[in-house]
Amino acid sequence: MATKGLVERLKNGEDILIAEGYMWEFERRGYLTAGGFIPEIVLDNPELVRALHMEFIHAGTDVIEAFTYYGHREKLRTIGREDDLEKLNRVALQIAKEVARENGKLFAGGICNSGIYDPDNEASSDTVMSMFKEQIEWAVEYGVDYIIAETFNDLGEAMLALQAIQKYGKGVPAVITITPYCPDMTTDDVPIPEACRRLEEAGAAVVGVNCGRGPRTMLPLAKEIKKVCKGPVAMLPVTFRCHDNCRTFQSLKDPETGKPMYPTDLEAARCSRSDIRTWAEEAKKAGINYIGLCCGNASFYFRELAEAYGRKPPASKYAPDISLSHVFGKTSESEKFKRSTKIKEFMIGKENL
């Protein structure tokens, strides 16, 4: 088991690193449908979920979150699998619990945006609260260390999630994150730093932002949130090169065709490893101590994040060492290979040397 809980570790000044983005990665691998993004893989290929948990442990995560994102009643209803709701949640929780406990990691449950919340419709709030309740109660039954409630575009729904965790979570801490789109506002028109401050004052252990924006466009907002919040601030961007003119990955356009890249053509806008390393170093300097990666995350990115935060996860054993290359290396061994210069010229062009 993890030797200390989330709140205790944060109070002690420790950083919490969390690998998310399972939904996007499984779609990329051909095990999840883009559009609905429903985690059927939990039931269809549970061994792959376990394997990805282990892969992110290898890369340095401190937390194993049950893969229940979009595993709620409304999403499963849209594909005719509502009857599998409880089984999916229980299987996901059991897998995550086993992996977390066997490897000394924090074990988190997860709930997310419902897709049906309407701030002008009180009945929708009742329905959403009911959806949150059942997932929270299952999570508590499996002994989660805390519950993540994420990807809310409305403060109202985020607040409902916090209230549900407080009511049905039997005292487990809540991490609540808003998704920032192009404006620095929630879709119920509250400035995001203010929304985070209200969630913190209402009792969330950690508040912040996840998804929507890339590292470059999320970090300035996270810094603003830190200015108004007293406790830990979370930041989990997507791993795509968003910029001032396209602040979200949903708004990115293909530089060659001008067509929207979201959701299936985003590979052309992926961050480099150096992008992730630079962002993580800046985040650490800014005092962000609950940090991770969301959609687009992969283990090679997460290793960069972990190392930037001073960690040496098992994956660091295999960190790149270009000096070993017989063409691009600059060691005595590579210098012994007399044709290196010519091969390099052919590879990249003499004019680029």
Buried (B, 14 or more C-beta within 10 A) or exposed (E): BBEBBBBEBBEEEBBBBBBBBBBBBBBBEEBBEEEBBBBBBBBEBBEBBBEBBBBBBBBBBBBBBBBBBBBBBBBBEEEEBBEBBEEBBBBBBBBBBBBBBEBEBBBBBBBBBBEBBBBEEEEBBEBBBEBBBBBBBBBBEBBBBBBBBBBBBBBBBBBBBBBBBBEBBEEBBBBBBBBBBBEBBBBBEBBBBBBBBBBBEBEBBBBBBBBBBBBBBBBEBBBBBBEBBEBBBBBBBBBBBBEEEBBBBBBBBEEEEEEBBBBEBBEEBBBEEEBBBBBBBBBBEBEBBBBBBBBBBBBBBBBBBBBBBEBEBEBBEEEEEEEEBBBBBEEEEBEEEEEBEEEBEEEEEEEEE
